[in-house]
């Protein structure tokens, strides 16, 4: 019996792994956002705004990855999570496959990715503060 398998390039595997990690990040952030929204913490509105901005960065990258998956004729289907693996089904150039990543490996990559996104987020915040500060200085000079 011959089994047809889609041959996925190394670059495509990297894109698939990235998509898995970003989807896990999205799930975690959305879960935490629900908790923050019910919090009575004085800073909740600030946390909610920051969380939405972080989520926007991730969703933007997921959209770019989805474009790359479409270009490679890879369709993303449903996923399942177990104690050991995070697994998704894909249709790769007409053939259905299952792709998985070990949960402990995914957790390590999540940690690295969260740090990368936090750095990006803080960079955008610093730019906004700098621009805002310049605008305030300009307004003060006019007075």
One Martini backbone bead per residue (centre of mass of N, CA, C, O) as a GRO file, in nm:
protein
  143
    1UNK     BB    1   0.095   0.037   0.024
    2UNK     BB    2   0.042   0.372  -0.072
    3UNK     BB    3   0.145   0.685   0.061
    4UNK     BB    4   0.045   1.007   0.040
    5UNK     BB    5   0.266   1.288   0.059
    6UNK     BB    6   0.344   1.592   0.151
    7UNK     BB    7   0.597   1.805   0.060
    8UNK     BB    8   0.766   1.989   0.300
    9UNK     BB    9   0.935   2.246   0.344
   10UNK     BB   10   1.131   2.409   0.558
   11UNK     BB   11   0.989   2.680   0.531
   12UNK     BB   12   0.701   2.567   0.576
   13UNK     BB   13   0.754   2.454   0.857
   14UNK     BB   14   0.819   2.726   0.985
   15UNK     BB   15   0.543   2.850   0.929
   16UNK     BB   16   0.378   2.641   1.082
   17UNK     BB   17   0.512   2.680   1.356
   18UNK     BB   18   0.450   2.979   1.381
   19UNK     BB   19   0.143   2.945   1.375
   20UNK     BB   20   0.116   2.777   1.627
   21UNK     BB   21   0.241   2.980   1.824
   22UNK     BB   22   0.052   3.222   1.762
   23UNK     BB   23  -0.211   3.076   1.838
   24UNK     BB   24  -0.130   3.029   2.131
   25UNK     BB   25  -0.097   3.324   2.202
   26UNK     BB   26  -0.380   3.413   2.137
   27UNK     BB   27  -0.522   3.232   2.342
   28UNK     BB   28  -0.382   3.346   2.595
   29UNK     BB   29  -0.455   3.642   2.564
   30UNK     BB   30  -0.763   3.605   2.554
   31UNK     BB   31  -0.784   3.473   2.831
   32UNK     BB   32  -0.654   3.712   2.992
   33UNK     BB   33  -0.853   3.930   2.900
   34UNK     BB   34  -1.097   3.819   3.050
   35UNK     BB   35  -0.974   3.858   3.331
   36UNK     BB   36  -0.919   4.163   3.316
   37UNK     BB   37  -1.218   4.255   3.263
   38UNK     BB   38  -1.304   4.140   3.566
   39UNK     BB   39  -1.132   4.332   3.699
   40UNK     BB   40  -1.076   4.581   3.974
   41UNK     BB   41  -0.841   4.711   3.877
   42UNK     BB   42  -0.718   5.023   3.819
   43UNK     BB   43  -0.534   4.917   3.555
   44UNK     BB   44  -0.718   4.766   3.351
   45UNK     BB   45  -0.742   4.963   3.109
   46UNK     BB   46  -0.439   4.949   3.044
   47UNK     BB   47  -0.418   4.642   3.006
   48UNK     BB   48  -0.624   4.623   2.780
   49UNK     BB   49  -0.482   4.803   2.577
   50UNK     BB   50  -0.215   4.646   2.568
   51UNK     BB   51  -0.338   4.375   2.483
   52UNK     BB   52  -0.457   4.471   2.213
   53UNK     BB   53  -0.187   4.557   2.087
   54UNK     BB   54  -0.055   4.280   2.102
   55UNK     BB   55  -0.273   4.133   1.940
   56UNK     BB   56  -0.237   4.296   1.680
   57UNK     BB   57   0.048   4.196   1.616
   58UNK     BB   58  -0.024   3.896   1.596
   59UNK     BB   59  -0.254   3.912   1.384
   60UNK     BB   60  -0.077   4.033   1.166
   61UNK     BB   61   0.117   3.785   1.147
   62UNK     BB   62  -0.099   3.576   1.083
   63UNK     BB   63  -0.184   3.701   0.815
   64UNK     BB   64   0.092   3.667   0.677
   65UNK     BB   65   0.105   3.360   0.710
   66UNK     BB   66  -0.155   3.295   0.555
   67UNK     BB   67  -0.049   3.396   0.286
   68UNK     BB   68   0.188   3.195   0.269
   69UNK     BB   69   0.012   2.942   0.280
   70UNK     BB   70  -0.150   3.003   0.026
   71UNK     BB   71   0.094   3.012  -0.170
   72UNK     BB   72   0.156   2.695  -0.075
   73UNK     BB   73  -0.114   2.534  -0.055
   74UNK     BB   74  -0.206   2.577   0.260
   75UNK     BB   75  -0.446   2.441   0.477
   76UNK     BB   76  -0.617   2.526   0.769
   77UNK     BB   77  -0.723   2.344   1.037
   78UNK     BB   78  -0.788   2.187   1.296
   79UNK     BB   79  -0.727   2.140   1.649
   80UNK     BB   80  -0.521   1.977   1.907
   81UNK     BB   81  -0.486   1.924   2.261
   82UNK     BB   82  -0.239   1.791   2.465
   83UNK     BB   83  -0.005   1.712   2.692
   84UNK     BB   84   0.223   1.663   2.451
   85UNK     BB   85   0.049   1.801   2.211
   86UNK     BB   86   0.028   2.008   1.918
   87UNK     BB   87  -0.239   1.973   1.678
   88UNK     BB   88  -0.273   1.985   1.317
   89UNK     BB   89  -0.458   2.025   1.031
   90UNK     BB   90  -0.373   1.983   0.685
   91UNK     BB   91  -0.371   2.109   0.344
   92UNK     BB   92  -0.136   1.986   0.103
   93UNK     BB   93  -0.183   2.001  -0.207
   94UNK     BB   94  -0.455   1.800  -0.137
   95UNK     BB   95  -0.319   1.684   0.128
   96UNK     BB   96  -0.365   1.532   0.426
   97UNK     BB   97  -0.234   1.647   0.745
   98UNK     BB   98  -0.028   1.616   1.035
   99UNK     BB   99   0.072   1.856   1.279
  100UNK     BB  100   0.338   1.876   1.531
  101UNK     BB  101   0.409   1.981   1.874
  102UNK     BB  102   0.569   1.986   2.145
  103UNK     BB  103   0.481   2.132   2.431
  104UNK     BB  104   0.765   2.202   2.549
  105UNK     BB  105   0.863   2.342   2.292
  106UNK     BB  106   0.635   2.548   2.271
  107UNK     BB  107   0.688   2.689   2.543
  108UNK     BB  108   0.967   2.796   2.470
  109UNK     BB  109   0.876   2.955   2.217
  110UNK     BB  110   0.674   3.133   2.362
  111UNK     BB  111   0.873   3.281   2.541
  112UNK     BB  112   1.034   3.407   2.311
  113UNK     BB  113   0.797   3.547   2.164
  114UNK     BB  114   0.699   3.726   2.393
  115UNK     BB  115   0.956   3.888   2.407
  116UNK     BB  116   0.951   3.998   2.118
  117UNK     BB  117   0.672   4.140   2.144
  118UNK     BB  118   0.742   4.321   2.382
  119UNK     BB  119   0.962   4.479   2.239
  120UNK     BB  120   0.783   4.586   2.014
  121UNK     BB  121   0.577   4.722   2.194
  122UNK     BB  122   0.775   4.914   2.342
  123UNK     BB  123   0.869   5.058   2.088
  124UNK     BB  124   0.588   5.181   2.020
  125UNK     BB  125   0.555   5.332   2.286
  126UNK     BB  126   0.808   5.512   2.269
  127UNK     BB  127   0.722   5.657   2.011
  128UNK     BB  128   0.460   5.777   2.123
  129UNK     BB  129   0.591   5.933   2.354
  130UNK     BB  130   0.783   6.101   2.183
  131UNK     BB  131   0.568   6.235   2.009
  132UNK     BB  132   0.403   6.347   2.241
  133UNK     BB  133   0.634   6.516   2.365
  134UNK     BB  134   0.678   6.697   2.120
  135UNK     BB  135   0.393   6.814   2.114
  136UNK     BB  136   0.404   6.939   2.398
  137UNK     BB  137   0.648   7.123   2.350
  138UNK     BB  138   0.531   7.280   2.113
  139UNK     BB  139   0.286   7.390   2.269
  140UNK     BB  140   0.450   7.536   2.493
  141UNK     BB  141   0.606   7.733   2.304
  142UNK     BB  142   0.345   7.885   2.201
  143UNK     BB  143   0.286   8.008   2.495
   0.00000   0.00000   0.00000
